Every structure is written in C-alpha cells, then in structure tokens.
Amino acid sequence: MTKEQLKLQLAELGLTPSDTVVIHTSLRSVGPVEGGADGLIDAFCEYLQDGLFLVPTHTWANVNADQPVYDARQSVPCIGAVPRAAAARQDGTRSLHPTHSLWAFGRSAADYVRGEELAETPAPPGGCWARLAEAGAKIVLIGVNNSKNTFIHSLDEAADLPDRLAQQPYETTLLTRDGEMLYGRMTWHLCSRCPDVSKNYVNFEEALTALGAQRFGRLGQAEVRVVDAAACREIILRIYRRADHDVCVGPEQIPEAWYLP
C-alpha cells in the first residue's frame, strides 16, 4: 500500500481532514505498507491536514512501581510497531502520562496533551483519553477490536466502577523532551476478579454496532472499526447504570434492555 492508496481508504472510512482521530493498530494485519509504520503515520498526518491525529504510546509494561521513570524522549512503547515509530519521531508532541501516553500531531496537538503529567490514574476524568468524547473524536481500530480501545478505561473511571484500580499508588519521575524533571504518582489497573478487564470490552461490540456508534471498513488487508467516541460513551455509561453486575469481568452477551434508549 502506498500513502496515496491509504489516504483514499481513509476517505472511504468516512474520515474527514478536520477530524480528531486516535488509532489502535495491528500493522501486520494491514499488510505491506510503503515506509512501514512511519508510512502509515505519514498517511494519517497528511490526510488529517486540518485535524488532530493521536497515537497511543503506552509504557505500562516498563514504567511501573519497580521502574517508575518515564522519559518522553526515550521510553519505548510496549504495544506495537506503530506506537514505537510514533514515539521515536521528532514531529508532533508526546504527552507526559507515565503509563498511557499519546503522541499528538496536527491542530492544537500540544494543547491537547498538556497537563497529563498531573494524571494519577491511567485514564482520569478530564484527561486526554476522557476528552476524546468532547473532541468528537473517531477511534479507529485497525485489525483489532474493542479489547484494545483505551477510551473505555476512561469510562470505567468516569463511572467510578469498583475493583478497577490498585489501592496503593507509586511515585513517578517524568522527563520532558527538554530534559526537565517532574514528579508525580500513578495507580495501576488492577481487578481482583479478572486479570485483564479490557479483554472483555468486546462485550460492548453488539451494542455499539446496533446503535450506530461503530461501523466497519477496511484499511489495506485489515478489518477496521470506526468508533464514535461520544456515542460510545453514552452507550457504555447507560449499560453501567442499568446493569446489575460488572459486565467486564468475563465474556457475556449484554441484554438489549441495558443499552437500547
């Protein structure tokens, strides 16, 4: 796939050049891309010429209580080739969240990620992940499903779901791109009943699709889900209000009565 071919497919996905877009990507599922991971990033940057483009650059596997130092210049993402490529770029801006950072490019990129050094949980209210809904963002899942949709963690935090976070935070050291040293603290994801609740975010797929918050397309050889962040928030928070138990601690089919308006 060339950049021009990718950009044509981005238009076919219903994305516009002024959109705010965050991607979660399996590069392998896309197939051969000219320029590899950087070529894919370049295609999005060029297409979203009037928008905001975000790539997760998470470091939760290597910035933790045992190694609590996050360096925006050097900390390597733990979630794939595209995040690793984004974190190594000199254009754009990388946020200072120690475990769930974002690389941002385009309209007001630096403003969007400002203040993440103050976050004390992975996806707090008011943070970059939570504000995707207010920004009218589209979450583009390329070759992956909603188990990789970090935005849903922000909904767990907004709903103040129990048994999602560890009780004891740890102190962090943050190094900016200018080498300035900042200090904070972080609490990691922890559920006593499930080793990884995000794997069960696929339970929401049927509801999101039925209500038009998620639609499907293709990028290269990959199946793509385009999720409207604001609609996703409305639907999932409705489910959380109506459900009589935690719907993310195991696989299950969510009853229509819990998500239909």
matplotlib code that plots the C-alpha trace (Angstrom):
import matplotlib.pyplot as plt

x = [0.0, 1.3, 0.4, -1.9, -3.8, -4.1, -5.4, -8.1, -9.2, -9.3, -11.8, -13.8, -13.9, -15.8, -12.9, -12.5, -9.4, -10.6, -11.4, -9.8, -8.6, -6.9, -5.8, -5.1, -3.3, -2.1, 0.3, 0.7, -3.0, -2.8, -0.2, 2.8, 2.9, 5.3, 7.5, 6.3, 4.9, 6.2, 4.5, 1.2, 1.6, 2.6, -0.6, -2.8, -0.8, -1.2, -4.8, -5.8, -4.3, -6.8, -7.4, -5.7, -4.1, -3.3, -1.3, -1.2, 2.4, 1.7, 4.5, 2.6, 4.7, 8.0, 7.1, 5.7, 6.4, 9.6, 10.8, 8.9, 10.8, 9.1, 11.2, 9.2, 12.3, 13.3, 10.6, 9.7, 6.0, 5.0, 2.1, 3.3, 5.2, 3.1, 3.4, 7.1, 7.5, 5.4, 7.4, 10.6, 9.5, 10.7, 7.5, 4.4, 4.2, 4.2, 2.2, 3.8, 1.4, 3.8, 1.9, -0.8, 0.8, -0.2, 1.7, -0.2, 0.1, -1.8, -4.3, -3.6, -1.6, 0.5, -2.6, -4.5, -1.8, -0.9, -1.4, -1.1, 1.8, -0.8, -2.7, -2.7, -4.7, -4.5, -7.4, -8.8, -11.8, -10.5, -7.5, -6.6, -8.5, -11.7, -11.7, -12.0, -15.7, -15.8, -13.5, -15.9, -13.1, -13.2, -11.5, -10.1, -9.4, -7.2, -7.1, -8.0, -11.3, -12.5, -10.3, -7.7, -9.9, -8.2, -11.0, -13.2, -10.9, -11.8, -15.5, -14.7, -13.1, -15.9, -18.4, -16.2, -16.5, -15.2, -12.3, -10.6, -7.5, -4.9, -5.2, -1.6, -0.1, 3.6, 5.8, 6.9, 9.6, 8.8, 11.4, 10.2, 11.6, 13.7, 15.1, 13.1, 12.4, 8.9, 7.4, 4.0, 2.3, 0.4, -2.1, -2.2, -5.1, -6.0, -9.1, -9.3, -11.8, -10.2, -6.6, -7.4, -10.9, -10.1, -10.3, -14.0, -14.6, -15.6, -18.9, -19.9, -19.4, -23.0, -24.4, -22.1, -22.8, -26.6, -26.8, -24.5, -21.6, -19.4, -19.1, -16.8, -14.5, -11.0, -7.5, -5.2, -6.0, -7.2, -10.8, -11.4, -13.8, -14.6, -16.0, -17.6, -16.2, -19.2, -21.8, -19.6, -19.5, -23.3, -24.0, -21.5, -22.4, -26.0, -25.1, -23.1, -26.1, -28.6, -26.5, -27.0, -23.4, -20.0, -20.2, -16.4, -15.1, -15.9, -17.3, -21.1, -23.8, -25.3, -29.1, -30.7, -32.7, -29.4, -28.3, -31.4, -32.5]
y = [0.0, 3.5, 6.6, 7.7, 4.4, 4.6, 8.1, 7.1, 4.4, 6.8, 8.8, 5.7, 5.1, 8.3, 10.3, 13.9, 16.1, 18.1, 15.1, 14.2, 10.6, 8.1, 4.8, 1.4, -0.7, -4.2, -3.2, -6.8, -7.0, -4.1, -5.9, -4.4, -0.6, 1.7, 3.1, 0.7, 2.1, 5.6, 5.4, 4.6, 7.5, 9.8, 8.9, 9.8, 13.0, 14.2, 13.2, 14.9, 18.2, 20.3, 17.8, 16.2, 12.8, 10.7, 7.5, 5.7, 5.3, 3.3, 2.2, 0.4, -2.7, -0.9, 2.1, 0.8, 0.6, -1.3, 1.2, 4.4, 6.7, 7.9, 9.7, 11.3, 11.2, 7.6, 5.4, 2.8, 1.9, -1.7, -2.0, -2.5, -1.2, 1.9, 3.3, 2.6, 4.5, 7.4, 7.8, 8.0, 10.8, 14.3, 15.9, 16.1, 16.1, 13.2, 13.5, 13.2, 10.5, 7.9, 4.8, 5.8, 8.5, 9.7, 11.1, 14.0, 15.7, 18.5, 21.0, 22.1, 19.0, 20.4, 21.9, 18.7, 16.7, 19.4, 18.6, 14.8, 14.9, 15.6, 12.4, 9.9, 7.1, 5.6, 7.5, 10.1, 12.4, 15.5, 13.7, 13.1, 9.8, 11.1, 14.2, 12.2, 12.3, 16.1, 16.5, 14.5, 12.0, 8.9, 5.9, 3.8, 0.2, -1.3, -5.0, -5.1, -5.0, -3.0, -5.0, -2.5, 0.6, 2.5, 5.1, 2.6, 2.7, 6.3, 5.3, 2.9, 5.7, 8.2, 5.7, 5.1, 1.3, -0.6, -3.0, -1.3, 0.3, -0.7, 0.8, 1.9, 4.5, 4.7, 7.8, 8.6, 10.7, 12.3, 13.7, 16.1, 16.4, 19.4, 17.2, 18.9, 16.5, 16.4, 14.3, 12.7, 9.5, 6.8, 4.0, 1.0, -1.1, -3.9, -6.1, -8.9, -10.9, -10.7, -10.4, -8.0, -6.5, -4.8, -8.2, -8.2, -4.8, -6.9, -7.5, -4.0, -4.7, -5.7, -2.7, -0.2, -1.7, -1.9, 1.8, 3.0, 4.0, 1.6, 0.9, -1.2, -0.8, -1.8, -0.4, -2.4, -6.0, -5.2, -5.0, -1.6, -0.5, 3.3, 4.1, 7.5, 8.4, 10.5, 7.8, 5.1, 6.9, 7.4, 3.7, 2.2, 4.6, 3.7, 0.0, 0.6, 2.4, -0.3, -3.5, -5.4, -6.7, -5.9, -6.8, -6.7, -9.5, -12.2, -12.8, -12.3, -11.0, -7.8, -7.7, -5.2, -3.7, -2.4, -0.5, 0.4, 4.1]
z = [0.0, -0.9, 1.1, -1.6, -1.5, 2.2, 2.1, -0.4, 2.0, 4.9, 3.0, 2.3, 6.1, 6.4, 8.0, 7.1, 7.1, 10.1, 12.3, 15.6, 15.2, 17.5, 16.2, 17.7, 15.1, 14.2, 11.4, 10.4, 9.6, 7.2, 5.0, 3.3, 3.7, 1.9, 4.6, 7.2, 10.4, 9.6, 6.2, 7.9, 10.3, 7.5, 5.5, 8.5, 9.2, 5.6, 5.3, 8.6, 7.5, 9.4, 12.2, 15.2, 15.0, 18.1, 18.5, 21.9, 23.1, 26.2, 28.6, 31.3, 30.9, 31.5, 33.6, 36.9, 40.6, 40.0, 37.3, 37.8, 35.4, 32.2, 29.6, 26.8, 24.6, 25.2, 27.0, 24.4, 24.0, 24.8, 22.4, 18.9, 15.9, 15.1, 18.7, 18.7, 15.5, 16.7, 20.0, 18.1, 15.7, 16.1, 14.8, 16.9, 20.7, 23.2, 26.4, 29.8, 31.2, 32.6, 31.6, 29.0, 26.9, 23.5, 20.6, 19.0, 15.7, 14.0, 15.2, 18.8, 19.4, 22.3, 23.9, 23.7, 25.6, 28.1, 31.8, 31.5, 34.0, 36.6, 35.9, 38.8, 37.1, 33.6, 32.1, 34.6, 34.0, 32.3, 30.8, 27.2, 26.9, 28.6, 26.4, 23.2, 23.5, 23.9, 20.9, 18.7, 18.1, 16.0, 17.4, 14.5, 15.4, 12.6, 12.7, 16.4, 18.3, 21.3, 23.7, 22.6, 23.0, 25.8, 25.7, 27.5, 30.5, 30.9, 31.0, 33.8, 35.7, 34.9, 36.3, 39.3, 38.9, 41.9, 41.6, 38.7, 40.3, 42.9, 46.3, 46.7, 44.2, 43.5, 43.0, 39.4, 37.8, 34.4, 32.0, 29.4, 25.9, 27.2, 29.9, 32.7, 35.6, 37.1, 39.8, 40.3, 41.3, 39.5, 40.3, 38.0, 36.6, 38.9, 39.2, 41.8, 39.7, 36.2, 35.1, 32.3, 32.1, 28.7, 27.0, 27.9, 26.3, 23.3, 25.2, 24.1, 20.4, 19.7, 21.4, 19.7, 16.3, 16.8, 17.8, 15.0, 17.3, 15.5, 11.8, 9.7, 6.8, 5.6, 5.5, 3.4, 4.3, 7.8, 9.0, 10.6, 13.3, 13.4, 16.8, 17.6, 21.0, 22.2, 21.2, 22.7, 26.0, 26.0, 25.3, 27.7, 30.6, 30.0, 30.3, 33.5, 35.0, 34.2, 34.7, 37.9, 37.9, 36.4, 32.7, 32.1, 34.4, 31.9, 28.4, 28.2, 26.0, 27.2, 27.2, 24.8, 27.7, 29.1, 26.0, 23.9, 24.5]

ax = plt.figure().add_subplot(projection="3d")
ax.plot(x, y, z, "-o")
ax.set_aspect("equal")
plt.show()
